């Protein structure tokens, strides 16, 4: 996908890629996101609807109120190639 400004309006490079939307069923006060084991966002305000920008081999873990609730593993995911995705959209 290209031009997805809702992911990050200020960083153009982050508006292109593969995006994975998800909704959390567990509610809470804060969330922490880990990408490949490293915290990338810590104790941010809880939101049920979220989107990750993902690449091959990524693993994301979501914690709600310091408790792990889900892990997404993209190691075996198949992503469309950039050129192929553009051709498909033009049809």
JOURMO-V871666 format. One line per field, one symbol per residue. ss: DSSP state (H for helix, E for strand, - for the rest). A space follows every 50 residues. Layout:
BEGIN
ss: ???
END
This chain:
BEGIN
ss: -----------HHHH--EEEEEE------EEEEEE--EEEEEEEE---EE EEEE----EEEEEE--EEEEEEE--------HHHHHHHHH-
END
